[in-house]
Amino acid sequence: MNEQKKKLAQLIEAGVDSLDVVITKEEILKQDISAPLALLSALLDNECFALYFREKVNLSFNGFDDLGKNMWEIPEVRKYVYKLDSEFPYWFYFLSKSGNGLYVIYQCHMIPFLSDEDNFDFNIPRLQENVANKWMPALNEICELADMSEEESHEMCMGVYKYIINRGTE
């Protein structure tokens, strides 16, 4: 059992409530996704990990707080998220709907600084494309691993939409 799998097994045995994946400024500036990707990928290694950490992963980005910007407004963060997302698109299943991680992932895929009208015209199709071609197939794949029904998968997807809409109105 590799180090990441041992860590996940220990967390389950200890009954932890969540898995916090913290991405540092150094990792972002170096565009080094190896450490978070190793941990996140270990979640896919067996059904037990997948079931236990369903909607319990918190993703955060540290080190840019002094800029006074949202994470998705920082080009290096956007590039990092794209890179990580290309290797691990299972956000809908694993990320908590109470933290900001999923919203940062979503916003990094959207065009920033648009008017409401342009946002609807340009970003809604981008969201639909990412959902249809990447995030929903990934959700279906992990739901199959976790032996979940299509209805449960659909409910999780709808929960993500509600989360994004609610975050956008805060």
C-alpha positions in Angstrom: 0.0 0.0 0.0 1.5 3.3 -1.0 1.8 6.3 1.3 -1.4 8.0 0.0 -3.5 4.9 0.4 -2.1 4.4 3.9 -3.0 8.0 4.8 -6.6 7.6 3.5 -7.0 4.3 5.3 -5.8 5.9 8.6 -8.2 8.8 8.1 -11.1 6.5 7.6 -10.1 4.4 10.6 -9.9 7.6 12.7 -13.4 8.6 11.5 -12.3 12.0 10.2 -15.1 14.2 8.8 -13.2 15.5 5.7 -10.1 15.4 3.7 -8.4 18.7 3.3 -6.3 19.2 0.1 -4.2 22.4 0.5 -2.5 23.7 -2.6 0.4 26.0 -1.9 1.5 29.1 -3.7 4.8 27.4 -4.4 3.0 24.5 -6.1 0.9 26.9 -8.1 3.9 29.0 -9.3 5.8 25.9 -10.2 2.6 24.4 -11.8 3.4 21.2 -9.8 0.2 19.1 -9.4 2.0 16.0 -8.3 1.3 16.0 -4.6 -2.4 16.9 -4.7 -2.9 14.7 -7.7 -1.3 11.7 -5.9 -3.7 12.2 -2.9 -6.8 12.8 -5.1 -6.0 9.8 -7.4 -5.7 7.5 -4.4 -9.4 8.2 -3.7 -10.1 6.2 -6.9 -8.2 3.2 -5.9 -11.0 1.4 -4.2 -14.7 1.5 -3.5 -14.2 2.1 0.2 -12.2 5.3 -0.3 -14.7 6.5 -2.9 -17.7 5.9 -0.7 -16.2 7.3 2.5 -14.9 10.5 1.0 -18.0 11.3 -1.1 -18.5 15.0 -0.9 -16.0 15.2 2.0 -13.0 16.7 0.2 -12.1 20.3 0.8 -9.8 22.0 -1.7 -8.1 25.2 -0.9 -5.4 27.4 -2.4 -3.0 29.2 0.0 -0.6 32.0 -0.4 -2.5 34.5 -2.5 -4.6 36.1 0.2 -2.6 39.4 0.2 -3.5 40.2 -3.5 -7.1 41.0 -2.6 -8.4 39.0 -5.6 -10.6 36.0 -6.0 -8.5 32.8 -6.7 -10.0 32.5 -10.2 -8.8 36.0 -11.1 -5.2 34.9 -10.7 -3.8 33.6 -14.0 -1.4 31.2 -12.3 -4.3 29.7 -10.3 -6.5 29.3 -13.4 -3.7 27.6 -15.3 -3.0 25.3 -12.3 -6.7 24.4 -12.0 -6.9 23.6 -15.7 -3.9 21.3 -15.4 -5.2 19.5 -12.3 -8.7 19.2 -13.8 -7.3 17.6 -16.9 -5.9 14.8 -14.7 -8.7 14.6 -12.1 -12.2 15.7 -13.2 -14.0 14.0 -10.3 -14.9 17.2 -8.5 -18.7 16.7 -8.5 -18.4 13.5 -6.6 -15.7 14.3 -4.1 -15.7 18.0 -3.3 -17.7 19.3 -0.4 -20.5 21.6 -1.2 -19.8 23.7 1.9 -16.3 24.9 1.0 -15.0 27.2 -1.8 -13.0 24.6 -3.7 -15.7 23.5 -6.1 -16.6 27.2 -6.8 -13.0 28.0 -7.6 -12.7 25.0 -10.0 -15.9 26.2 -11.7 -14.9 29.9 -11.9 -11.5 29.0 -13.3 -13.2 27.5 -16.3 -15.3 30.6 -16.9 -14.4 33.9 -18.5 -14.0 36.4 -15.8 -15.2 40.0 -15.6 -18.2 39.7 -17.9 -21.4 41.6 -17.7 -24.5 39.6 -16.6 -25.7 39.4 -20.2 -22.3 38.3 -21.6 -21.9 35.9 -18.7 -25.1 34.2 -19.8 -24.1 34.2 -23.5 -20.5 33.0 -23.0 -20.1 31.2 -19.6 -23.3 29.2 -19.5 -22.3 27.4 -22.7 -18.8 26.9 -21.3 -20.3 25.4 -18.1 -22.6 23.1 -20.1 -19.7 21.9 -22.3 -17.5 21.1 -19.2 -20.4 19.3 -17.5 -21.4 17.3 -20.6 -17.9 16.4 -21.8 -15.8 16.2 -18.7 -17.4 16.5 -15.2 -20.6 14.4 -15.8 -18.8 11.5 -17.4 -16.3 11.6 -14.5 -19.2 11.6 -12.0 -20.8 8.7 -13.8 -17.5 6.8 -13.8 -17.0 7.2 -10.1 -20.7 6.5 -9.3 -20.3 3.2 -11.2 -17.2 2.4 -9.0 -19.3 3.3 -5.9 -22.2 1.2 -7.2 -24.6 4.2 -7.2 -27.7 4.5 -9.3 -28.2 6.9 -12.2 -30.7 8.7 -10.1 -28.2 9.3 -7.3 -25.7 10.5 -9.9 -28.2 12.9 -11.3 -29.1 14.2 -7.8 -25.4 14.9 -7.1 -25.1 16.8 -10.4 -28.2 18.9 -9.5 -26.6 19.5 -6.0 -23.6 21.0 -7.8 -25.8 23.3 -9.9 -27.6 24.5 -6.7 -24.2 25.0 -5.0 -22.9 27.1 -7.9 -26.0 29.2 -8.2 -26.0 29.8 -4.4 -22.3 30.8 -4.4 -22.9 33.1 -7.3 -25.6 35.0 -5.4 -23.6 35.5 -2.1 
